[in-house]
Amino acid sequence: MDKQQIPGVKHVLAVASGKGGVGKSTVAANLAVALARSGSRVGLLDADIYGPSQGMLMGVPQGTRPEVSDNTLQPIVAHGVQCMSMSFVASSKTPAVWRGPMASGALTQLMNQTAWQEVDVLIVDMPPGTGDIQLTLAQQAPVSGAIVVTTPQDLALLDARKGIEMFRQVHVPVFGIVENMATHTCSNCGHEEAIFGTGGGDRIAEEYEVPVLARLPLSMEFRVGDAAGVPVLNEPDGPVADAFAAMAAVVIAQLAGAAPSSGPTISIVDD
């Protein structure tokens, strides 16, 4: 199948995870905002057809519908990012009880029938796993790279490996690993503890010769921000925001073809 450039989009970057619950969508939303704040023109496509969440994460009011012009959907702009999600075109109370081909068709329409406006990088928030949606994206669009989000425990790492192997099979370069929930700091005593284990991100990064782009804490900032639809980048001087800004710089370099074989590792502590 010939890959077609998505109209109005220069680069496509997939943010993926082997399993659900590791914070992939939160990472995708905050990376999109970080890239936009760095000066890039950014789009964010919620490809989780069955469980879209980017509308809430980006603070788009429930029930918001995109304008339709010349048979194309106008992206909804939030926090400087052009957004499109299944949640914008379907009822929030109606589950998408679709077989694989229907879900893949919905992704194709959202990708190609959205009027992206000169987007430098389109962040695609993938559903967890290695199914039809992932294959549809890899087969139909020229994906510049992928970021795999995991947590340190062995089960998540096992599934992350499957995700990396999938991207290798479809010839999509993996830009790096994001290790989420790496540590937790007690709000009372300040004790830091790696409650999900340590070294998982490093092991998988070494195994596949890719960098650990960031280690993010199990943080109250994420929970509050996700619920309020306000990315943590709205606190630009915090350590989490610094991590995303550094990650965005590495991604920009990788998209330009100028990144070294191993990028920097951002390790932060949640104060």
C-alpha positions in Angstrom: 0.0 0.0 0.0 1.4 3.4 -1.0 1.7 5.8 1.8 0.2 9.2 1.2 1.3 12.5 2.9 -1.4 13.7 5.2 -2.6 17.1 3.7 -1.1 20.0 5.7 1.3 17.8 7.7 5.0 17.7 7.5 5.9 15.0 10.1 3.9 12.4 11.9 5.1 11.3 15.4 3.3 8.3 17.1 3.1 8.2 20.9 2.4 4.6 21.8 2.3 2.1 24.6 2.2 -1.7 24.8 -0.6 -1.6 27.5 -3.1 0.9 28.9 -2.7 2.8 32.1 0.9 3.9 31.7 0.1 7.6 31.0 0.6 7.6 27.2 -2.2 10.1 26.5 -1.0 12.5 29.1 2.5 12.3 27.7 1.2 12.9 24.2 -0.8 16.0 25.3 2.0 17.6 27.2 4.6 16.8 24.5 2.3 18.5 21.9 2.0 21.6 24.1 5.8 21.6 24.7 6.5 21.5 21.0 4.0 24.3 20.3 5.6 26.4 23.0 9.0 25.8 21.3 7.7 27.5 18.2 6.5 24.5 16.1 3.1 24.3 14.5 1.6 21.2 16.1 -1.4 19.0 15.6 -2.7 16.3 18.0 -4.7 13.4 16.6 -6.5 11.2 19.1 -6.3 7.8 17.4 -7.7 5.9 20.3 -11.0 5.4 18.5 -12.6 3.2 21.2 -11.5 5.4 24.2 -10.7 8.9 23.1 -9.4 11.2 25.9 -7.6 14.1 24.3 -10.6 16.3 24.3 -10.7 16.2 28.1 -6.9 16.3 28.5 -6.7 19.4 26.4 -9.6 21.2 28.1 -12.0 21.1 25.1 -15.5 21.5 26.5 -17.7 18.4 26.3 -20.0 18.6 23.3 -17.7 20.8 21.2 -18.1 19.9 17.6 -15.7 20.9 14.8 -16.9 23.1 12.0 -17.3 21.4 8.6 -16.1 23.2 5.4 -15.7 21.7 2.0 -16.2 18.2 3.4 -13.3 18.6 5.8 -13.2 19.0 9.6 -11.7 22.1 11.0 -9.4 21.2 13.9 -10.2 22.6 17.4 -7.3 24.7 18.7 -6.5 24.2 22.4 -3.3 25.5 24.2 -1.9 26.4 20.8 -2.4 22.9 19.4 -4.6 21.9 16.5 -6.7 19.0 17.9 -8.9 16.3 16.4 -10.5 13.4 18.2 -13.3 10.9 17.8 -14.8 12.5 20.9 -15.5 15.6 18.9 -17.6 13.8 16.3 -19.4 11.1 18.4 -21.6 11.2 21.5 -19.6 10.8 24.7 -22.1 8.3 26.0 -22.1 6.1 22.9 -19.4 3.4 22.8 -17.7 2.7 19.6 -18.7 -0.9 19.2 -16.9 -1.4 15.9 -14.9 -4.1 14.3 -11.3 -3.4 13.2 -12.0 -2.2 9.7 -14.6 0.3 10.9 -12.2 1.7 13.5 -9.4 1.8 10.9 -11.7 3.7 8.5 -12.5 6.2 11.2 -8.8 6.9 11.8 -8.3 7.3 8.0 -11.0 9.9 7.9 -9.8 11.8 10.9 -6.3 11.9 9.5 -7.0 12.9 6.0 -10.3 14.8 6.2 -9.1 17.2 8.9 -8.0 20.6 7.6 -4.6 20.6 9.3 -3.0 24.1 8.9 0.7 23.8 7.9 1.5 21.5 10.8 5.2 20.8 11.4 4.5 17.8 13.5 1.3 15.8 14.1 1.4 13.9 17.4 -0.7 10.8 17.1 -2.0 9.4 20.4 -2.2 5.7 19.6 -4.5 3.2 21.4 -2.6 0.8 23.6 -1.4 -2.5 22.1 -0.4 -3.5 18.6 -3.7 -3.8 16.6 -5.5 -2.6 13.6 -5.1 1.1 14.3 -1.4 0.9 14.6 -1.1 -1.0 11.4 -3.4 1.4 9.6 -1.3 4.4 10.6 2.0 2.7 9.6 0.6 1.5 6.3 -1.2 4.7 5.2 0.9 7.6 6.5 4.7 8.3 6.4 5.4 8.1 10.1 8.7 9.9 10.9 9.1 8.2 14.3 7.6 6.8 17.5 7.9 7.3 21.2 7.0 4.4 23.5 5.7 5.2 27.0 6.1 2.6 29.7 6.2 2.3 33.5 9.1 0.5 35.3 7.3 -2.7 36.3 8.1 -5.9 34.3 4.6 -6.4 32.9 4.6 -2.9 31.3 8.1 -3.5 30.0 7.1 -6.8 28.4 4.3 -5.0 26.5 6.6 -2.1 25.6 9.0 -4.5 23.9 6.1 -5.8 21.8 5.4 -2.2 20.8 9.0 -1.5 19.8 9.1 -4.7 17.8 5.9 -3.8 15.9 7.4 -0.4 14.9 10.6 -2.1 13.7 8.5 -4.5 11.6 6.8 -1.6 9.9 10.0 0.3 9.5 9.1 3.2 11.9 12.1 4.4 13.9 11.7 4.5 17.6 12.9 7.9 18.9 13.1 6.8 22.5 11.4 5.6 25.7 9.5 7.7 28.3 9.5 6.0 31.7 6.4 7.3 33.5 5.7 6.9 37.2 9.4 6.3 37.8 9.3 7.6 41.4 6.9 8.9 44.0 7.8 11.5 46.6 5.8 11.6 49.9 4.1 14.9 50.3 4.5 14.7 54.1 8.1 13.6 54.7 9.7 14.1 51.3 10.9 10.5 51.0 11.4 9.4 47.4 10.5 5.8 46.5 10.5 3.9 43.3 7.3 2.0 44.0 7.1 0.3 40.6 10.8 -0.7 40.6 13.9 0.8 39.1 16.0 0.5 35.9 13.2 -0.8 33.7 13.4 2.1 31.2 17.2 1.8 31.1 17.1 -2.0 30.4 14.7 -1.7 27.5 16.5 1.3 26.1 19.8 -0.5 26.2 18.3 -3.6 24.7 17.0 -1.7 21.7 19.7 1.0 21.5 17.4 3.9 22.0 17.5 6.7 24.5 15.4 7.2 27.6 13.9 10.6 26.7 12.5 11.3 30.2 11.7 9.8 33.6 8.5 11.3 34.9 7.3 11.0 38.5 4.0 9.7 39.8 2.8 13.2 40.4 -0.2 15.1 41.7 0.4 17.6 38.9 -0.6 15.1 36.3 -3.8 14.0 38.0 -5.0 17.6 38.7 -4.0 18.7 35.2 -5.7 15.8 33.5 -9.0 16.4 35.3 -8.9 20.1 34.7 -7.9 19.9 31.0 -4.8 21.9 31.8 -1.4 20.5 30.7 1.4 20.6 33.3 3.1 22.9 30.9 1.0 25.7 32.3 3.4 25.6 35.2 6.4 26.4 33.0 9.0 26.5 35.8 8.3 23.1 37.3 10.5 20.1 36.9 7.9 18.2 34.9 7.5 21.1 32.5 11.3 21.2 32.2 11.4 17.5 31.3 8.8 18.0 28.5 10.6 21.0 27.2 13.9 19.1 27.0 12.1 16.1 25.4 10.6 18.5 22.8 14.0 19.8 21.9 15.3 16.2 21.3 12.2 15.4 19.2 12.7 18.5 17.0 16.4 17.5 16.4 15.4 13.9 15.6 12.7 15.1 13.2 15.3 17.2 11.5 17.6 14.2 11.2 20.2 15.9 13.4 19.8 13.8 16.6 22.8 11.8 17.9 22.4 8.0 18.2 21.7 8.4 22.0 19.9 11.4 23.3 20.0 12.9 26.8 18.1 11.3 29.7 16.0 13.7 31.8 15.7 12.5 35.4 13.5 14.6 37.7 12.2 14.4 41.2 8.7 15.5 42.1 9.0 18.0 45.0 
